[in-house]
Every structure is written in structure tokens, then in C-alpha cells.
């Protein structure tokens, strides 16, 4: 089954307006336009409980969103569609301890800031259902398609 990125529904939980804008721009470059915004952990959890998303993207430490706490609450949810949502945690450091904390909290993928649309695409491709995703970027001759990635 092929999942077209344009059909992805994403929840972006980040309190920083600049980070939200940059992340939305990167998602838009990947043809993902169905993006809901949450400004704190409570609103993110409420949004997740009442909606189904293909992906959650959050910052490890944001202005009003503690991504570690959000990931822990997501993984502890009694609702399967919440507990199982793939989560990309944006982190500001390549430090192994920072990345391990994100993984322990429940992040599916780690994305080091600053990042490009290409790096975001690689993270999404790594966790997408069946890993069969198609978008305009991946189909261009110059992209070379998704690159093999390291553990982090």
C-alpha cells in the first residue's frame, strides 16, 4: 500500500512560533498541508484524543510544550490511536544523552535542529506505515530518493 504524503494528517506541538513556521514550511515542501497545531501538552493530548493523526511532531524542550512529557503521555494513553501515533522529536543537540532521553520518553524518530525538508522526509520515511510513501520531492531526479540513515 502506498501512502501519499499529501494525505498525511500531522499534529505539530510546539510553542515557538518560529519553529512552527519553519516546520510547517518543511512539511509544505513535502506536500503535507493537513497540519493541526497544539501550543501546550494539554491541548496536544486533547487534540490527539479526539482526532486521528498519521504523525506527531514536537520539540523536546519548547516554550510551552515539554515534548518529553508529551511523548510520555502519548505512550501511556489508554487510546490505541493515541498511544501508537509515530512521534518525531525535534532536538537541539546531537548529544547522545539528549537523543536517548527523547527515545526513552517515547519518540519514534529524532530530528536534530536546524533541519531541512530532506531531513524531515528521511525521518517520516523511516516511520511511515509500510515505508511506502510518495511525494513530489522523492520523485524528482535530483533528490536521489530517501537516503539510508544512521541510528540517529
N, C-alpha and C positions, 0 to 999 in steps of 0.2 A: 504494500500500500504506500502510495506517495502522499506525503503531507506537504502541501504548498505553503510556504511561509506567509503568503498574503492572507491565508486563512487562520493564522495563529492568533490567539487571544492572550494578551500579556498583561500581567499586573506589575506595575513599576512602583515600588515602595521606596521612596527617597524624599527626605525633607529638604534637600538642597535644590533650589530651582535651576541652578546652572547645570548640576549633574543630571537632573531630569531632562532638561533641554538637550544636552549632549547625547544622552541615552536614547531619547525619542528620535533624534536626528539619525543616529546609527541604526535604529530599528526601521525607520522610514527608508533608509538606503537599502535595507534588506526586504522591502515591500511589506513590512509589518506595520499596519496602521491602527489596528484594534488594540489600543493601549489604554488601560484604566490606571488611574493614579491614586495612590494612598500616601498620606502625609505623616502617618504615625502607625505604630504597631496595632492599636485597636481598630483603626479604620481599615487597615490591611486585612486583619483577621475577619472583620465583618464582611468585607467585600469578597473574600475567599469563601466564606461560609455560604453565601447566597448566590454565587456565580461559579462557573467552571472556567478555569484558565489552562492553557497549554504550558504556561511558563510564568514563574515569579522571578523578578529581578529586583535585588535590593542591595544597599550598601552595608558593609559590615558595621561601620560607625557613621551614622548620618546625623544631621542637625536635630531631627525629631524622630528618626527611625533607627532603632537599635536592631540592625539586621541579624545579629546573633540571637537576640531574644525572639525576633520574628521567626527565624528558622526553627528554633526550639519549639515554639508554639505550633507552628505548622506541622512539624513531625509528631507532636503529641496530640493532634486533633483527633476527635472521635469520628470525623467525617473522612471517608476514604478519598474523596476527590480533593480534599484539602491536604491531607497527610501525604498524598502521593504526587503532588504537583512538583515538577522539576524546578529547582531553585538555583539561579545563578547569583552568587555573592560577589559583588564588586569590592575589591580590597585595595588599599593604597600602598601596599608593600609586598615585595616578593619574598619577604621573610617567611621561612618555613613555619615558625610558630603562629604567625598570623593566619596563614593558609590552613594550618591544622585546626586552629580554633574554629574557623569557618566550617570546615568539614565535620568536626565534632558536633557543631550546632545543627547540622543537617543540610548544608549546602551540597548540591549535586555537582556543581562546577564552580571554579574560582576564576574570576576575571580581574586582572590587575589593571588599575587605573594609572595613567590615562590609557584608553584602549581605542582601537579603530573598529570600524564596521566589520572588517575582515576578522579581527579577533573575536568579536561578538558572534559572528557567523560560526566560527570554529567551535565556540562554546555551545551554541544552540545545536549544531550538527552532532556534537558529542552526546547530547542528551535527548534529542528529538525521538519521538516514537518511531521505531524501526529504522532510525537514522536515514530514512529515505526522504530527504527534503529537497525541494526545488525552488529556486528563485532566480531572478534576473542576474544577480551577481555571480552565482555559481555557474550559470550557463554561458558566461562571457568567455571568450578565448583567452583574455589576458589574466583572468583570475587563477587559472590553473586548478580550479576547484578547491575543495577543502584540503588543507594540509594535515599530515599526521601531526599529532600534538604530543607534547610531553605530559607527564602526570600533572604538572602544574603549569 
